[in-house]
Amino acid sequence: MQLSKKDVLERAKIASKNTLMETLNIEMIDFGEDFLVARMPVNSKVHQPDGVLHGGATAALAESVGSFAAQIFINTDVFFVRGLEITANHLKSVKAGFVYAKATFLHKGRTTQLLDIRVTDNDDNLISLCKLSTIALPKK
């Protein structure tokens, strides 16, 4: 089944209600055949005490977009997705604006998936480079 960009973004909006994604104001903003993009505002809600973006908030953004991307590409009537491992290399700090996370697949298997997630700022500077592995498990 081929999903439209509008359908995917609406599905993500509904799925985000009453979750960490809603708390951090993470929203999915773009979708294509092999990628999904989310954004998150950088403000005091996601700052470290010294006023820059917290690495944990960056990891939450990356895992949110990566996990949702994996869910889009599997049959969620039969399977559910769980994260196995996430790594994040933080390269640059951000104080304000938005950060954008673009998830693309390195491996799209039936059971396991590996995603590359590049987090950038408003000027397209690379802020963090993340990798997320997920697993599709059968629903009982």
Phi and psi in degrees as a GROMACS rama.xvg file:
@    title "Ramachandran Plot"
@    xaxis  label "Phi"
@    yaxis  label "Psi"
@TYPE xy
-90.2951  120.463  GLN-2
-93.7913  142.2  LEU-3
-82.2934  158.744  SER-4
-55.5946  -45.255  LYS-5
-60.1865  -44.1875  LYS-6
-63.2236  -44.2114  ASP-7
-63.7796  -46.541  VAL-8
-66.2904  -36.3134  LEU-9
-68.1758  -42.0246  GLU-10
-60.1321  -41.5505  ARG-11
-64.9799  -40.2639  ALA-12
-61.7279  -43.9096  LYS-13
-66.1335  -43.828  ILE-14
-66.1952  -23.3033  ALA-15
-81.2311  -13.255  SER-16
-58.8289  133.016  LYS-17
58.4268  38.593  ASN-18
-129.069  176.542  THR-19
-59.5893  -35.0363  LEU-20
-59.7447  -41.0966  MET-21
-67.7713  -41.8872  GLU-22
-59.0365  -41.238  THR-23
-90.6298  4.09219  LEU-24
58.664  37.0533  ASN-25
-81.1244  129.827  ILE-26
-135.092  141.114  GLU-27
-78.9224  130.975  MET-28
-123.68  -15.4296  ILE-29
-152.446  150.631  ASP-30
-149.719  137.955  PHE-31
-141.06  -174.727  GLY-32
-57.3082  -34.0734  GLU-33
-132.741  22.6968  ASP-34
-153.41  162.464  PHE-35
-142.667  138.35  LEU-36
-121.51  135.288  VAL-37
-125.407  159.904  ALA-38
-134.808  157.258  ARG-39
-143.413  134.015  MET-40
-71.3399  143.747  PRO-41
-102.924  112.155  VAL-42
-152.06  -172.109  ASN-43
-61.3106  -23.4766  SER-44
-65.0418  -26.0588  LYS-45
-119.564  16.4341  VAL-46
-86.4399  153.402  HIS-47
-76.2202  168.863  GLN-48
-56.2799  -26.3881  PRO-49
-88.4257  10.3406  ASP-50
88.451  17.5726  GLY-51
-120.394  163.685  VAL-52
-55.0637  128.651  LEU-53
-74.287  134.497  HIS-54
-60.8697  -31.5855  GLY-55
-66.7035  -36.4915  GLY-56
-67.8946  -37.9277  ALA-57
-62.7388  -44.0436  THR-58
-63.8785  -38.1439  ALA-59
-64.1172  -40.6814  ALA-60
-61.4549  -47.8152  LEU-61
-62.6202  -45.5337  ALA-62
-67.3002  -35.1679  GLU-63
-62.9959  -49.7734  SER-64
-69.9694  -39.2726  VAL-65
-67.2922  -44.0664  GLY-66
-65.3867  -40.5513  SER-67
-67.6388  -37.0818  PHE-68
-60.1233  -44.3169  ALA-69
-62.3085  -39.3263  ALA-70
-64.5714  -34.9393  GLN-71
-63.7715  -37.8345  ILE-72
-93.3978  5.08806  PHE-73
-120.906  167.966  ILE-74
-82.9828  99.3039  ASN-75
-74.6787  -4.64541  THR-76
-72.9096  -27.1919  ASP-77
-109.64  -31.2257  VAL-78
-124.197  157.532  PHE-79
-125.498  154.405  PHE-80
-107.033  139.076  VAL-81
-133.683  144.647  ARG-82
-74.3482  139.504  GLY-83
-100.441  -45.8626  LEU-84
-156.142  142.936  GLU-85
-131.892  138.325  ILE-86
-123.174  147.95  THR-87
-141.941  122.544  ALA-88
-105.732  112.02  ASN-89
-89.8135  123.078  HIS-90
-110.24  -25.9671  LEU-91
-150.568  149.014  LYS-92
-95.9288  158.408  SER-93
-136.509  138.951  VAL-94
-106.629  -30.4083  LYS-95
-154.204  171.028  ALA-96
97.1418  -139.758  GLY-97
-129.036  154.752  PHE-98
-117.489  146.718  VAL-99
-120.621  134.19  TYR-100
-117.622  119.567  ALA-101
-109.076  116.442  LYS-102
-99.245  126.928  ALA-103
-130.247  150.946  THR-104
-82.7426  133.765  PHE-105
-96.2586  -30.7013  LEU-106
-147.365  128.966  HIS-107
-123.948  73.5389  LYS-108
-87.4415  167.715  GLY-109
-67.6101  -32.5588  ARG-110
-103.77  -48.4914  THR-111
-118.057  151.14  THR-112
-134.053  147.575  GLN-113
-129.266  126.187  LEU-114
-120.969  141.184  LEU-115
-98.1491  127.396  ASP-116
-126.839  115.397  ILE-117
-102.839  122.013  ARG-118
-103.072  123.206  VAL-119
-126.147  164.907  THR-120
-98.9544  -171.888  ASP-121
-58.6405  -26.9795  ASN-122
-98.9499  14.0265  ASP-123
66.9842  21.2869  ASP-124
-75.1803  139.434  ASN-125
-74.0407  118.642  LEU-126
-96.0382  -47.0702  ILE-127
-145.967  148.27  SER-128
-117.947  120.004  LEU-129
-122.299  152.596  CYS-130
-128.034  136.799  LYS-131
-129.944  129.033  LEU-132
-107.914  137.646  SER-133
-128.063  164.148  THR-134
-131.837  139.849  ILE-135
-99.4334  118.725  ALA-136
-112.629  143.582  LEU-137
-68.3982  139.697  PRO-138
-74.1509  145.561  LYS-139
